[in-house]
Amino acid sequence: MAVYYAKIKSQKSKSKEDDKIYGFELELADLFSEMEKMKDWEDYLIDGLHLNKRGNRLLFELLKDKF
């Protein structure tokens, strides 16, 4: 999973000009990196994989400025 994540993150366009070339704008909410920074990241998950209420709140906070 981490390898796939790194590949996607590295392919994100570097500028608005790149977006015009490819014909789309890609916005990422980097939940993985945000959770890596936290000591209590497991408290954001129900079962070690799926987000709980706190995890969904974090995701919402990351996404709300993207739209």
Summary of the structure (lengths in Angstrom):
residues: 67
radius of gyration: 14.2
end to end distance: 26.1
largest distance: 41.0
contacts: 129
relative contact order: 0.12
helix: 61%
strand: 3%
